């Protein structure tokens, strides 16, 4: 029991620290430029329009809902939260380290931090059993949905971060143009989303992809190849969202179709 209490409050502290550093990074801003302004320095087609990054307000609101819920006395012995353990703390640390590396122009190392964040969120996602088991409505909205949104965004952000690093090193693209590589990456991201939707029926994850792909299309409207590919990716993601939800309902709400206390 004592270990559970410690875990609960360390999670709270981890998110508060991460939120404060992120807020200071935007308000000061760290290094003299905001996160989006640094991103705009690189002509990367996979980067969406600046308004898309407002999803961080939603992510943090959802994560604060999560830490309040997981800190409740009634959730101390929740088996799914116990399986998550201190992984959320690791994700918060990776998020903070990424931000500092990004703002101080350590782009290759920032990709390492981003990959650590992505892998940590994937493990959390799997341990929560999202799309595979039934839980209460409260746990769905305050635990599962926050991590679905978070993972969806970091999936996109990791690809964008990788393209920025390649641009930083002046990668030639093996003879292919940046526009063609963007189409390839959009296709890859769409396939990843389709697999998640078909296997998990995760609407929240897919909505993030639709939001990001549409944002790429808006930002690069002057580049028809990229804009059209991004709109097609957004439409396909929306279709797969519906298909995934229907399949999930047909399976009875989860492949295991069981309720967990």
Long-range contacts (C-beta under 8 A, 24 or more apart in sequence): 1-76, 1-77, 4-76, 4-77, 4-82, 5-76, 7-82, 7-85, 7-86, 8-70, 8-71, 8-75, 8-76, 9-71, 10-86, 10-89, 11-67, 11-70, 11-71, 11-86, 11-88, 11-89, 12-67, 12-71, 14-88, 14-89, 14-92, 14-93, 15-63, 15-64, 15-67, 15-88, 15-92, 17-92, 17-96, 18-92, 18-95, 18-96, 19-60, 19-64, 21-96, 21-99, 21-100, 22-56, 22-60, 22-95, 22-96, 22-99, 25-99, 25-103, 29-103, 30-99, 30-100, 30-103, 30-104, 31-103, 31-104, 31-105, 33-103, 35-99, 35-102, 35-103, 38-102, 38-103, 38-105, 39-160, 39-164, 42-164, 42-167, 42-168, 43-167, 43-178, 44-160, 44-163, 44-164, 44-167, 44-178, 45-163, 45-178, 45-179, 45-181, 45-182, 45-216, 45-220, 45-223, 45-226, 46-159, 46-160, 46-163, 46-182, 46-185, 46-186, 46-216, 47-160, 47-163, 47-164, 47-216, 47-219, 48-156, 48-160, 48-212, 48-213, 48-214, 48-215, 48-216, 48-218, 48-219, 49-215, 49-216, 49-218, 49-219, 50-219, 51-215, 52-211, 52-212, 52-215, 55-149, 55-153, 55-208, 55-211, 56-153, 58-149, 59-146, 59-149, 59-150, 59-153, 62-145, 62-146, 62-149, 62-150, 63-146, 63-150, 65-141, 65-142, 65-146, 66-142, 66-143, 66-146, 66-147, 68-142, 69-138, 69-139, 69-142, 69-143, 70-143, 78-139, 79-260, 80-127, 80-128, 80-129, 80-135, 80-139, 80-143, 80-260, 81-143, 83-127, 83-128, 84-124, 84-127, 84-128, 87-120, 87-123, 87-124, 87-127, 88-124, 90-116, 90-120, 91-117, 91-120, 91-121, 91-124, 94-120, 107-164, 107-165, 107-168, 108-165, 108-168, 108-169, 110-161, 110-165, 111-158, 111-161, 111-162, 111-165, 114-154, 114-157, 114-158, 114-161, 115-158, 117-154, 117-158, 118-151, 118-154, 118-155, 118-158, 121-147, 121-150, 121-151, 121-154, 122-151, 124-151, 125-151, 129-254, 129-256, 129-260, 130-200, 130-202, 131-199, 131-200, 131-201, 131-202, 131-248, 131-254, 131-255, 132-200, 132-254, 132-255, 132-256, 133-254, 133-256, 133-258, 133-259, 133-260, 134-253, 134-254, 134-257, 134-258, 134-259, 134-260, 135-259, 135-260, 144-204, 145-204, 148-202, 148-204, 148-205, 148-208, 149-204, 149-205, 149-207, 149-208, 151-205, 152-204, 152-205, 152-206, 152-207, 152-208, 152-209, 152-212, 153-208, 153-212, 155-189, 155-192, 155-193, 155-208, 155-209, 156-189, 156-208, 156-209, 156-212, 159-185, 159-188, 159-189, 179-223, 179-225, 179-226, 180-225, 182-216, 182-225, 182-226, 182-229, 183-225, 183-226, 183-229, 186-213, 186-216, 186-229, 186-230, 186-233, 187-229, 187-233, 189-213, 189-233, 190-233, 190-236, 190-237, 190-240, 193-237, 193-240, 194-236, 194-237, 194-240, 196-244, 197-240, 197-241, 197-243, 197-244, 197-245, 198-240, 198-243, 198-244, 198-247, 200-244, 200-248, 201-244, 201-245, 201-247, 201-248, 201-249, 201-251, 202-244, 203-241, 203-244, 203-245, 206-237, 206-238, 206-240, 206-241, 206-244, 207-241, 209-233, 209-234, 209-237, 210-234, 210-237, 210-238, 210-241, 213-237
